């Protein structure tokens, strides 16, 4: 027992230093409770944002609906072009009637 005490007295400082180095090395290899709690909070925040985003995405049209809407818009553009061509004669008649009414109004004055 006395030999152990002599050894501890002789090398106690070195053993304490080695123990401290071991603790420092191990602490850099493992996550502390505070770091783990911060990581868990961040993961929870990201999960909440993801759930919100998924909820918003449900209301948006998918690719099939978007494609059908695109086709419908193109069809409507074609219909509008046809209507525009058909309305040109009506616009010309309206212009001629306006000129006629202006001439008649000048004749009365």
Backbone as CSV, one residue per row, in Angstrom:
resi,resn,N_x,N_y,N_z,CA_x,CA_y,CA_z,C_x,C_y,C_z
1,UNK,0.823,-1.175,0.000,0.000,0.000,0.000,0.871,1.244,0.000
2,UNK,1.937,1.198,0.711,2.816,2.352,0.764,3.497,2.592,-0.578
3,UNK,3.753,1.506,-1.345,4.342,1.673,-2.673,3.368,2.396,-3.600
4,UNK,2.092,2.097,-3.451,1.071,2.767,-4.254,1.007,4.246,-3.900
5,UNK,1.097,4.554,-2.643,1.068,5.951,-2.205,2.279,6.704,-2.723
6,UNK,3.421,6.042,-2.705,4.642,6.676,-3.211,4.498,6.938,-4.704
7,UNK,3.945,5.945,-5.435,3.747,6.098,-6.888,2.778,7.248,-7.190
8,UNK,1.685,7.317,-6.429,0.692,8.372,-6.636,1.298,9.735,-6.313
9,UNK,2.112,9.807,-5.258,2.727,11.080,-4.918,3.734,11.495,-5.976
10,UNK,4.434,10.536,-6.527,5.475,10.848,-7.506,4.871,11.215,-8.863
11,UNK,3.874,10.495,-9.263,3.327,10.687,-10.614,1.883,11.219,-10.631
12,UNK,1.394,11.679,-9.523,0.008,12.178,-9.419,-0.266,13.356,-10.336
13,UNK,0.662,14.278,-10.406,0.489,15.445,-11.285,0.402,15.034,-12.741
14,UNK,1.288,14.100,-13.135,1.290,13.623,-14.523,-0.006,12.871,-14.816
15,UNK,-0.473,12.071,-13.853,-1.724,11.334,-14.049,-2.910,12.292,-14.160
16,UNK,-2.913,13.340,-13.352,-3.995,14.331,-13.426,-3.969,15.042,-14.781
17,UNK,-2.764,15.376,-15.250,-2.625,16.018,-16.550,-3.116,15.094,-17.668
18,UNK,-2.739,13.836,-17.616,-3.204,12.873,-18.626,-4.724,12.696,-18.565
19,UNK,-5.263,12.676,-17.378,-6.722,12.575,-17.225,-7.427,13.780,-17.812
20,UNK,-6.873,14.963,-17.574,-7.467,16.190,-18.125,-7.418,16.182,-19.647
21,UNK,-6.296,15.766,-20.200,-6.172,15.673,-21.667,-7.176,14.677,-22.220
22,UNK,-7.341,13.545,-21.536,-8.300,12.536,-21.987,-9.723,13.095,-21.973
23,UNK,-10.069,13.849,-20.942,-11.407,14.447,-20.851,-11.613,15.455,-21.975
24,UNK,-10.599,16.271,-22.250,-10.705,17.265,-23.334,-10.884,16.567,-24.678
25,UNK,-10.103,15.532,-24.928,-10.217,14.803,-26.196,-11.578,14.129,-26.334
26,UNK,-12.058,13.548,-25.262,-13.355,12.880,-25.316,-14.494,13.882,-25.463
27,UNK,-14.361,15.040,-24.851,-15.437,16.038,-24.954,-15.542,16.592,-26.365
28,UNK,-14.447,16.610,-27.102,-14.514,17.089,-28.483,-15.086,16.016,-29.410
29,UNK,-15.098,14.776,-28.993,-15.620,13.685,-29.823,-17.112,13.446,-29.610
30,UNK,-17.665,13.854,-28.502,-19.058,13.597,-28.178,-19.836,14.908,-28.091
31,UNK,-21.121,14.809,-28.306,-22.002,15.977,-28.274,-22.463,16.222,-26.835
32,UNK,-22.465,17.490,-26.449,-22.938,17.817,-25.106,-24.469,17.865,-25.103
33,UNK,-25.050,17.895,-23.938,-26.512,17.944,-23.824,-27.065,19.238,-24.404
34,UNK,-26.341,20.336,-24.200,-26.795,21.616,-24.747,-26.801,21.587,-26.278
35,UNK,-25.745,21.024,-26.854,-25.683,20.923,-28.311,-26.794,20.016,-28.839
36,UNK,-27.053,18.942,-28.127,-28.108,18.018,-28.538,-29.473,18.691,-28.439
37,UNK,-29.702,19.433,-27.388,-30.981,20.134,-27.229,-31.160,21.178,-28.325
38,UNK,-30.089,21.904,-28.643,-30.164,22.909,-29.712,-30.449,22.246,-31.055
39,UNK,-29.812,21.118,-31.293,-30.048,20.390,-32.548,-31.490,19.875,-32.620
40,UNK,-31.979,19.355,-31.519,-33.358,18.870,-31.501,-34.358,19.997,-31.733
41,UNK,-34.098,21.171,-31.146,-34.985,22.323,-31.354,-34.962,22.746,-32.816
42,UNK,-33.788,22.763,-33.398,-33.669,23.146,-34.812,-34.400,22.144,-35.705
43,UNK,-34.271,20.866,-35.398,-34.970,19.837,-36.171,-36.477,20.002,-36.029
44,UNK,-36.947,20.296,-34.825,-38.383,20.525,-34.613,-38.878,21.723,-35.419
45,UNK,-38.077,22.803,-35.436,-38.455,23.988,-36.218,-38.528,23.657,-37.706
46,UNK,-37.569,22.884,-38.188,-37.560,22.502,-39.607,-38.750,21.605,-39.923
47,UNK,-39.090,20.696,-39.023,-40.258,19.833,-39.231,-41.533,20.664,-39.303
48,UNK,-41.657,21.663,-38.433,-42.841,22.535,-38.459,-42.935,23.280,-39.787
49,UNK,-41.802,23.799,-40.245,-41.796,24.512,-41.532,-42.155,23.572,-42.678
50,UNK,-41.659,22.353,-42.623,-41.952,21.376,-43.677,-43.433,21.019,-43.690
51,UNK,-44.023,20.840,-42.536,-45.455,20.529,-42.455,-46.270,21.681,-43.028
52,UNK,-45.884,22.918,-42.695,-46.577,24.094,-43.241,-46.441,24.137,-44.753
53,UNK,-45.248,23.889,-45.245,-45.006,23.904,-46.692,-45.809,22.820,-47.396
54,UNK,-45.864,21.631,-46.826,-46.658,20.555,-47.423,-48.132,20.931,-47.482
55,UNK,-48.623,21.588,-46.427,-50.017,22.024,-46.409,-50.302,23.025,-47.512
56,UNK,-49.369,23.938,-47.747,-49.550,24.929,-48.812,-49.465,24.280,-50.188
57,UNK,-48.618,23.293,-50.340,-48.429,22.643,-51.639,-49.659,21.825,-52.041
58,UNK,-50.445,21.371,-51.078,-51.635,20.588,-51.402,-52.640,21.405,-52.203
59,UNK,-52.658,22.730,-52.000,-53.630,23.590,-52.659,-53.203,23.977,-54.076
60,UNK,-51.953,23.725,-54.421,-51.476,24.111,-55.744,-51.810,23.029,-56.764
61,UNK,-52.017,23.414,-58.025,-52.321,22.402,-59.045,-51.089,21.559,-59.358
62,UNK,-51.355,20.300,-59.684,-50.245,19.431,-60.065,-49.936,19.613,-61.554
63,UNK,-49.019,18.837,-62.092,-48.587,19.040,-63.469,-49.694,18.721,-64.462
64,UNK,-50.544,17.751,-64.170,-51.636,17.420,-65.088,-52.650,18.558,-65.160
65,UNK,-53.005,19.111,-64.018,-53.956,20.227,-63.988,-53.346,21.435,-64.686
66,UNK,-52.073,21.688,-64.450,-51.403,22.816,-65.105,-51.402,22.635,-66.620
67,UNK,-51.174,21.418,-67.076,-51.164,21.146,-68.515,-52.556,21.357,-69.120
68,UNK,-53.579,20.890,-68.424,-54.943,21.093,-68.922,-55.296,22.579,-68.964
69,UNK,-54.850,23.330,-67.958,-55.102,24.774,-67.946,-54.381,25.446,-69.113
70,UNK,-53.181,25.021,-69.399,-52.413,25.584,-70.509,-53.119,25.310,-71.837
71,UNK,-53.615,24.089,-72.007,-54.334,23.760,-73.238,-55.617,24.578,-73.357
72,UNK,-56.326,24.746,-72.249,-57.562,25.532,-72.272,-57.274,26.991,-72.616
73,UNK,-56.190,27.537,-72.094,-55.832,28.927,-72.399,-55.481,29.072,-73.873
74,UNK,-54.761,28.118,-74.425,-54.425,28.179,-75.853,-55.691,28.107,-76.706
75,UNK,-56.626,27.259,-76.289,-57.894,27.157,-77.026,-58.658,28.481,-76.949
76,UNK,-58.668,29.089,-75.768,-59.350,30.373,-75.618,-58.669,31.455,-76.449
77,UNK,-57.344,31.405,-76.559,-56.638,32.380,-77.383,-57.060,32.242,-78.843
78,UNK,-57.218,31.003,-79.286,-57.692,30.780,-80.658,-59.096,31.322,-80.854
79,UNK,-59.970,31.073,-79.878,-61.343,31.579,-79.964,-61.361,33.108,-79.983
80,UNK,-60.526,33.724,-79.177,-60.470,35.188,-79.133,-59.966,35.736,-80.460
81,UNK,-58.999,35.057,-81.073,-58.504,35.504,-82.386,-59.614,35.457,-83.421
82,UNK,-60.408,34.387,-83.406,-61.529,34.263,-84.345,-62.542,35.369,-84.083
83,UNK,-62.865,35.622,-82.810,-63.817,36.688,-82.482,-63.300,38.057,-82.925
84,UNK,-62.008,38.279,-82.757,-61.434,39.559,-83.170,-61.596,39.752,-84.675
85,UNK,-61.387,38.713,-85.444,-61.549,38.800,-86.902,-63.013,39.041,-87.262
86,UNK,-63.906,38.408,-86.541,-65.331,38.574,-86.833,-65.843,39.958,-86.417
87,UNK,-65.195,40.580,-85.444,-65.630,41.894,-84.981,-65.087,43.041,-85.827
88,UNK,-64.129,42.789,-86.678,-63.577,43.850,-87.518,-64.645,44.469,-88.419
89,UNK,-65.477,43.671,-89.091,-66.528,44.290,-89.906,-67.522,45.097,-89.064
90,UNK,-67.818,44.617,-87.853,-68.737,45.344,-86.984,-68.117,46.686,-86.594
91,UNK,-66.837,46.713,-86.330,-66.150,47.963,-85.997,-66.167,48.907,-87.192
92,UNK,-66.012,48.365,-88.373,-66.042,49.201,-89.583,-67.432,49.793,-89.793
93,UNK,-68.457,48.996,-89.565,-69.834,49.493,-89.691,-70.068,50.601,-88.664
94,UNK,-69.593,50.395,-87.446,-69.752,51.398,-86.394,-69.055,52.695,-86.791
95,UNK,-67.878,52.593,-87.369,-67.141,53.789,-87.792,-67.899,54.524,-88.893
96,UNK,-68.448,53.778,-89.847,-69.186,54.393,-90.943,-70.463,55.069,-90.440
97,UNK,-71.147,54.405,-89.498,-72.356,55.002,-88.926,-72.025,56.288,-88.184
98,UNK,-70.918,56.301,-87.478,-70.514,57.498,-86.761,-70.243,58.637,-87.744
99,UNK,-69.553,58.320,-88.843,-69.307,59.354,-89.857,-70.615,59.860,-90.452
100,UNK,-71.551,58.936,-90.706,-72.836,59.316,-91.273,-73.587,60.234,-90.316
101,UNK,-73.591,59.883,-89.038,-74.289,60.709,-88.048,-73.636,62.086,-87.924
102,UNK,-72.314,62.135,-87.992,-71.624,63.424,-87.937,-71.978,64.286,-89.151
103,UNK,-72.061,63.678,-90.346,-72.428,64.421,-91.549,-73.861,64.933,-91.465
104,UNK,-74.752,64.068,-90.939,-76.137,64.491,-90.790,-76.270,65.626,-89.786
105,UNK,-75.468,65.568,-88.726,-75.521,66.626,-87.726,-74.992,67.941,-88.317
106,UNK,-73.990,67.880,-89.174,-73.468,69.077,-89.817,-74.488,69.663,-90.784
107,UNK,-75.216,68.781,-91.447,-76.232,69.228,-92.405,-77.400,69.919,-91.719
108,UNK,-77.702,69.562,-90.535,-78.819,70.177,-89.797,-78.444,71.511,-89.207
109,UNK,-77.166,71.718,-88.971,-76.767,72.964,-88.328,-76.762,74.125,-89.265
